[in-house]
């Protein structure tokens, strides 16, 4: 059996709700990291332009789930289910 030295990507989860003015800065900060990563943005069904901002990044590491949730911890649990 051979063991490959392929680095595993970091999994980053950001729960968000109606954060159109803050989410771009958050995404830019995460994407500046030098590590291989999968970035999960779990949106609680925002009614502002949060999703438009998120989708404007067109980055292959960004994965988005948008649906009503029961708050921060429920959103984090949904993110962990994606991993």
N, C-alpha and C positions, 0 to 999 in steps of 0.2 A: 504494500500500500504506500502510495506517495502522498505527501502532504504539500499542498500548494501554499505558497506565501502570498496569497492574494488578500489585500487589505479589505476588511468588511466596512461598508459605509456606516457612518454615524446616522442615527435617526433623530431628527429634530422635529418637535411638535409645537406648533403655536396655536393655542385656542384664541379665537377672535370673535368679536361681535360689535358691529357698528364702529369700526376703527379706521375709517377712510383717511383720516389725517395722520395716523401713526403707523399704519401697516407697511407702507413703502420703506420707511426707515428701518423697521424691523427686518424686512426681507433683505434689504441691501446689506445689513449687518451680518445676517446668517450666510448669505452667499459670498461674502468676503473671506470666509474661513477657508483655510488651505486644505482641509480634509475632504475626502470623498463623503458625500452625504445624500440622504433622501430627506427632503423637507416636506413635512405634512402640515398643511394649514387647515385647521378644523374650524369652520365658520358656523356660528349658531343661527344662521338664517338672517344675516344682516339685511337691514332695510335701507341702508345708505349705499354709497358707492364702493364699499370695501371690496367686493368681488371683482369689480371692474379694475381696481388698482392691482389686485393680486394677479388677475389674468393678463394684465399688461406686461408682465415680466417675461412670459413665454420661455421659461427656463425648464430644461428637462428634469431637474432635480425636484421641482415643485409639484406636489400632489395636493389637490384641494378636495375636501369634503364639505358640502354646505347643506345643512339641514338643522331644523330645530333641535335643541338639546336642553338638558336640565341644568345647565350652568358649567362653570369652569371644570369641575372634576369629571362630569359626564363627557365633556369635549375631550379632555385628556384621555379618558378611557376609550373613546372612539378612535383617537389617534393611535393608541397602543394596539387596538384591534387590527389596524392597517399594517402593522409591522410583521 
